[in-house]
Amino acid sequence: MKSLTVLDPQSPEARAIYHLAIVSGIIFGLIFIIVAGMIVFALMRYRWREGAADPNQLAGSKTVEIVWTLIPCLIVVALFLLTWQTMGASDPPAPATPDIVITGHQWWWEARYPKSGVVTANEIHIPAGTPMAVQLESADVLHEFWVAQLTRKMATVPDHPNHIWIQSDQPGTYLGVCSEFCGTQHAWMHFLVVAETPEQFAAWEKAQLAPAKIPASGSAAQGLALFQEHSCMNCHAINGTAAAARIGPDLTHFASRKILGAGVVENTPANLRRWLTDPQQIKPGVKMPDYKFSEAQVSQLADYFETLQ
Ligand code: CUA
């Protein structure tokens, strides 16, 4: 289930934030009802009437002054304590070594797992039930990492790593977004967080670590040759080939991912062909240029990328 709702928290961190929002909402609601109620009461009870005498005039009352100073002070103190408690629960201290380093790019996300060496893009896998320490970085401008059901928001700042915890109670797929305006395609900077059982997660990591298979012949082999002849290698990496650049998403296991162009379309063979034909048509402003490949070339490249499971 993919959703951006904060009303269905799926981790201890998100639940703490949700509870704070609900309790604060109730307090603000009560304040509104009491204040608005008193105004309405005063309007009805003390309105001017033909022939009626003025109501009792009251000037200066120490008791009233103390009461209306003390009550707001107590409310602020209570909200402060609740917030403090939530901050402790939603933002525990960062460990020395992160489990995942996530880098915001215009307009996609890179995820590196320093402990295993896995590198992927726009699809972050985690083992359900285990808190994962995330270090957030930016390759260019300010972005903001947000998975509404699992975490608080956190900005990615160039040259200033930030930290956050990500955790999911149970296996599931959760939608993440960039929530800081970062340029033309800010709206299409989505990502998925895939929480799996520890066994599934271990299997995923193992599969992601394997180098890409080199097709021996046929259309896919021609696609790989095209990939290496053109400037694709200046931006992308495919483990097992000479391509090792980090400008664009790592494509080693591209075909195992569910979304293309940071969520702008699903990763299907048809969409991949459209993307290779002209990425600007699908995601205007994307850093990948239109190479004006022929239909045959698009097919060869797509056939190759489909082997990158
Ligand atoms: Cu990245 Cu908005």
Boltz pocket constraint, residues with backbone or C-beta under 6 A from the ligand:
constraints:
  - pocket:
      binder: B
      contacts: [[A, 104], [A, 105], [A, 107], [A, 142], [A, 143], [A, 144], [A, 178], [A, 179], [A, 180], [A, 181], [A, 182], [A, 183], [A, 186], [A, 187], [A, 189]]
      max_distance: 6.0
